[in-house]
Amino acid sequence: MKKINVAILGCTGLVGREFVRLLDGHPWFAIACLTASARSAGRRFAETDPPGPDGTGVAGRLVVRETNAAAVVASGARVVFSALPAAAAGPLEAELREAGLRVFSNAGAHRMDADVPLLVPEANGEHLELARRQLRRHPGFIVTNPNCVVSGLALALKPLMGLAPRAVAVTTFQAVSGGGRRGVAAWDILGNVVPFIAGEEEKVGRETRKILGAVSAAGVRPDAMEVYPSCARVAVRDGHLQSVGVEFARPVDGDAAAAALAGFLAEPQRLRLPTAPSRPIVVRPEPDRPQPRLDLRAGAAIQAGRGRPGEADRHGRAAGMAVSVGRLRPQGKRLDFFLLVHNTVRGAAGGSVLNAELAARKGLIPGVPRG
Ligand SMILES: NC(=O)c1ccc[n+]([C@@H]2O[C@H](COP(=O)([O-])OP(=O)(O)OC[C@H]3O[C@@H](n4cnc5c(N)ncnc54)[C@H](OP(=O)(O)O)[C@@H]3O)[C@@H](O)[C@H]2O)c1
């Protein structure tokens, strides 16, 4: 199979660098174009500040372009991975869709558009139907992944949907990297907890309900579940820890809930997508897990051809793609637990690459054989 040329927008940011790591040497995609702001343009990726993680790979030798639609189209890219701030991403992603490109975006700009899928492949892969609908009105499409908190939360809620959850309360302990390279000043966060992240709680509510909702003629009918988020920034480098309490219609059996979480498999695992973890949810039995330092890189790749879960992942492609869940505490109709999601991997670049892999296997990116 000839690899499909892709562009990474915002390649010098925290999410952009994860894209470069995951896409340099990807079995289906080849990096043809890297863009950033005018500050970084003109330098080889390996010479950007801090030096790119893949300085010796193909991407390291590419010259970073200033972000604009003409540069992306001229590069021959057919697929775009966007790690731009929302304000820059909104109009540009729409322009690239009109140029016939398949856009996979981390930015918030188009997440709530009626015809744009907000995708967590294991939770709502069927929402890719919306991308198919976009292709009837545009030459390309936009697919988004959710806010980094929601990427983990929606994934952990999915196997519990059969137990009829009515409401979820979530308190977050979010890493500094969630705010981007220039996000939080060291002086404000070292030795501190900031119990406010602008716009975050609103996103957690509406995005969770959209992902767990059903595709309708008008777009997506959101799930009726009540969501009560409280978001805080803590002095952790990577990894968003969340304290989750789910309320059900009936008393919940803790063993059944643990089995549903630990045994959960979905389309990305059945299709053996290159970035899919063999188990999307890892249930930790220890009394003091998950922890960002110990569990950040949870996730083992599915070995091509053999499909045996849990084997060594030579490329580290699935590391950080599993959500860790622990301290499961059933109390009547309520189930409490902690979960940890790697915010720049499953919560951003890795989630977006998995979205593209699923779209490709569903025939939405010509050139990749259907699964
Ligand atoms: N960090 C996370 O955990 C996370 C999780 C989920 C989603 N997201 C979303 O992903 C996107 C990227 O986040 P990030 O944390 O990687 O941010 P970041 O570290 O601040 O990186 C932003 C990138 O965009 C470029 N850029 C900034 N302003 C631009 C402009 N006006 N025109 C063109 N390029 C511009 C920057 O280039 P220079 O280096 O040249 O300035 C850099 O490459 C955001 O939309 C964010 O909300 C982030």
The ligand as an SDF file (V2000), in Angstrom:
LIG
                    3D

 48 52  0  0  0  0  0  0  0  0999 V2000
   -2.5310   20.1980   25.5350 N   0  0  0  0  0  0  0  0  0  0  0  0
   -3.5120   19.3100   25.6460 C   0  0  0  0  0  0  0  0  0  0  0  0
   -3.5030   18.4520   26.5550 O   0  0  0  0  0  0  0  0  0  0  0  0
   -4.6630   19.3170   24.6700 C   0  0  0  0  0  0  0  0  0  0  0  0
   -5.5880   18.2790   24.7530 C   0  0  0  0  0  0  0  0  0  0  0  0
   -6.6790   18.2540   23.8720 C   0  0  0  0  0  0  0  0  0  0  0  0
   -6.8130   19.2500   22.9300 C   0  0  0  0  0  0  0  0  0  0  0  0
   -5.9040   20.2760   22.8760 N   0  0  0  0  0  0  0  0  0  0  0  0
   -6.0930   21.3050   21.8350 C   0  0  0  0  0  0  0  0  0  0  0  0
   -5.0860   21.0960   20.8490 O   0  0  0  0  0  0  0  0  0  0  0  0
   -4.6660   22.3560   20.2920 C   0  0  0  0  0  0  0  0  0  0  0  0
   -3.1550   22.5020   20.4950 C   0  0  0  0  0  0  0  0  0  0  0  0
   -2.8610   22.4880   21.8850 O   0  0  0  0  0  0  0  0  0  0  0  0
   -1.3580   22.5220   22.4470 P   0  0  0  0  0  0  0  0  0  0  0  0
   -1.4780   22.2500   23.8820 O   0  0  0  0  0  0  0  0  0  0  0  0
   -0.4630   21.6980   21.6060 O   0  0  0  0  0  0  0  0  0  0  0  0
   -0.9780   24.0820   22.2210 O   0  0  0  0  0  0  0  0  0  0  0  0
    0.4880   24.7460   22.1190 P   0  0  0  0  0  0  0  0  0  0  0  0
    1.4770   23.9400   22.8440 O   0  0  0  0  0  0  0  0  0  0  0  0
    0.2810   26.1590   22.5320 O   0  0  0  0  0  0  0  0  0  0  0  0
    0.8150   24.6990   20.5430 O   0  0  0  0  0  0  0  0  0  0  0  0
    0.1190   25.4800   19.6040 C   0  0  0  0  0  0  0  0  0  0  0  0
    0.6770   25.2690   18.2070 C   0  0  0  0  0  0  0  0  0  0  0  0
   -0.0440   26.1170   17.2890 O   0  0  0  0  0  0  0  0  0  0  0  0
    0.8630   27.0580   16.6900 C   0  0  0  0  0  0  0  0  0  0  0  0
    0.1730   28.3490   16.6150 N   0  0  0  0  0  0  0  0  0  0  0  0
   -0.1570   29.1590   17.6530 C   0  0  0  0  0  0  0  0  0  0  0  0
   -0.8440   30.2460   17.1900 N   0  0  0  0  0  0  0  0  0  0  0  0
   -0.9390   30.1030   15.8530 C   0  0  0  0  0  0  0  0  0  0  0  0
   -1.5000   30.8880   14.8080 C   0  0  0  0  0  0  0  0  0  0  0  0
   -2.1490   32.0410   15.0580 N   0  0  0  0  0  0  0  0  0  0  0  0
   -1.4090   30.4500   13.5380 N   0  0  0  0  0  0  0  0  0  0  0  0
   -0.7830   29.2790   13.2710 C   0  0  0  0  0  0  0  0  0  0  0  0
   -0.2090   28.4960   14.2000 N   0  0  0  0  0  0  0  0  0  0  0  0
   -0.2920   28.9020   15.4800 C   0  0  0  0  0  0  0  0  0  0  0  0
    2.0850   27.0890   17.5700 C   0  0  0  0  0  0  0  0  0  0  0  0
    3.2170   27.4460   16.7900 O   0  0  0  0  0  0  0  0  0  0  0  0
    4.5250   28.1820   17.4460 P   0  0  0  0  0  0  0  0  0  0  0  0
    5.2420   27.1520   18.2560 O   0  0  0  0  0  0  0  0  0  0  0  0
    5.2890   28.6160   16.2370 O   0  0  0  0  0  0  0  0  0  0  0  0
    3.9900   29.3040   18.2750 O   0  0  0  0  0  0  0  0  0  0  0  0
    2.1490   25.6230   18.0360 C   0  0  0  0  0  0  0  0  0  0  0  0
    2.6890   24.8260   17.0040 O   0  0  0  0  0  0  0  0  0  0  0  0
   -5.5080   23.4250   21.0030 C   0  0  0  0  0  0  0  0  0  0  0  0
   -6.6430   23.7080   20.2200 O   0  0  0  0  0  0  0  0  0  0  0  0
   -5.9140   22.7330   22.3100 C   0  0  0  0  0  0  0  0  0  0  0  0
   -7.1130   23.2630   22.8470 O   0  0  0  0  0  0  0  0  0  0  0  0
   -4.8320   20.3200   23.7220 C   0  0  0  0  0  0  0  0  0  0  0  0
  1  2  1  0
  2  3  2  0
  2  4  1  0
  4  5  1  0
  4 48  2  0
  5  6  2  0
  6  7  1  0
  7  8  2  0
  8  9  1  0
  8 48  1  0
  9 10  1  0
  9 46  1  0
 10 11  1  0
 11 12  1  0
 11 44  1  0
 12 13  1  0
 13 14  1  0
 14 15  2  0
 14 16  1  0
 14 17  1  0
 17 18  1  0
 18 19  2  0
 18 20  1  0
 18 21  1  0
 21 22  1  0
 22 23  1  0
 23 24  1  0
 23 42  1  0
 24 25  1  0
 25 26  1  0
 25 36  1  0
 26 27  1  0
 26 35  1  0
 27 28  2  0
 28 29  1  0
 29 30  1  0
 29 35  2  0
 30 31  1  0
 30 32  2  0
 32 33  1  0
 33 34  2  0
 34 35  1  0
 36 37  1  0
 36 42  1  0
 37 38  1  0
 38 39  2  0
 38 40  1  0
 38 41  1  0
 42 43  1  0
 44 45  1  0
 44 46  1  0
 46 47  1  0
M  CHG  2   8   1  16  -1
M  END
$$$$
